[in-house]
């Protein structure tokens, strides 16, 4: 299974959809979820290599979602998306097992790099 | 807010002086009044007893004379005494023990001077006294003491006469008293240098010669002239005195104590006059001392009040300054906190749309690369526009980055600070503003500046303040140079903010860190910026220095310890 599968979790529709489109255009199989709850639902059916998770979301925030994800599928690498002022959340996420955090708004290249690293780490673990 | 310290000073000083001086004066005046009353009373008593003493002496003198005369009159017969040789003998016996008498005479019931011994023999021998007022008085009373009168001899004198009844007739023995005797007794009352004593009869005519001015039978008057008159002022009339009187009389500006007492034998009045200046001199001295002590007390109180008030006002000034500085710093801190909260809020809200814009632009770029529209005539325009959108999103991202950085640093902490980065960020805030007025901010950072541990937001505030001042000082067209250096020996990081402004005059250079000192227009500067900066840097263990040359510019230097 060589294709990299990514789930983007962000409540901002335009952002999420565009990122999904751009990743798909780069041959990265990606999907979006508009909230933490939706992400968990999707996760029940599908598998992903990397999840990009926004910290600030209504209903269930990124940290909460991260906990559930790590409980359900601990092998999936999670990258936290944070605003500058919520770096603490990013750090906290990393304590909870997230791979890294990326500050928003970030150029796509930066995100891609981090996704690549996370994917490599996961593969290294699996193989 | 600014107090009127001068007014406060005066109020405080006067209050102290009033509340100290009023009791002082009250005590002094009451003591003096008490002393005055007691002393005056004592003086009055002394005067009264002196008068009584003299009166007794005079009465004694008269009693003795009358007794002697009575004895002579009743132990000798009329017949014997008409013999002038015999009378002379009797007179000599009377005269032997005292020289009180000037002459002696015997007058028969018809007023004839039947015999006489004395210096006025020729003049008086043939005189008939039948019509003299004293003659009838003697006949009525049996004994008579005259007032002073001139008589036939035209010399002031007075007489004592007794009437003797012998069988069917009566005759009179008369002596003239030597005035010196009375004078001697009266003069003993001249105690002080200015005191006087004299006798008046019931018509207020002088019976003895006063010490100062006046003669027999005249009305006694003040020797000194009154303030408002050129004629001598008569003494108060005591001629009708019955009971002893001691009083102080102020009469046309002349002030005197008088004691008046009735002499029983003659119904004359003995008057003793004392000058208040003399007998009250201890009182005058007392008044002088009181005034002196009061003045001294006043001076001490005034000096003490002034010194104390000075200390107090200085302390109030210091406290006011401190309060003003504190409240201004607090205000500044509160402002910064509010500002940072707002900045954080805005940044978060702007972040999401910005991320979306960035992604959309990125997607467009992806599409432009992918689709076969490179041939379109507007391709370059599209490409350029998307680039520009990305570029400006990046710019906005940086601004928000800075804003959030600024906001986050409001929590006071010991942080690790990269000084050069800090300066970059801080100058970033002002670059636009500076560009408008054509001021270039030049950065000359040293590479070996270490990461220091300090309070980032506080240092940022100070640097911001220095930069603001530098820009304000230049006004327009110039350069602000921000440079860093590291002094390895002292482990100190040096930040220099230099401007090309007009510089600060040497006389003002030592005042610029004083609170409220400002060269900016009224309402533009609080005059607190540099003093707050100063206190911040001091608190952080650093130093702030200034160098300036008029016409060249000013350099502020911050020295921050590495740890």
Interface residues (C-beta under 8 A of the other chain):
Chain A: X12 X14 X15 X18 X19 X21 X22 X25 X56 X83 X84 X85 X104 X105 X106 X107 X108
Chain B: X344 X347 X348 X351 X352 X354 X355 X356 X358 X359 X360 X362 X363 X366 X370 X393 X394 X397 X400 X401 X404 X405 X407 X408
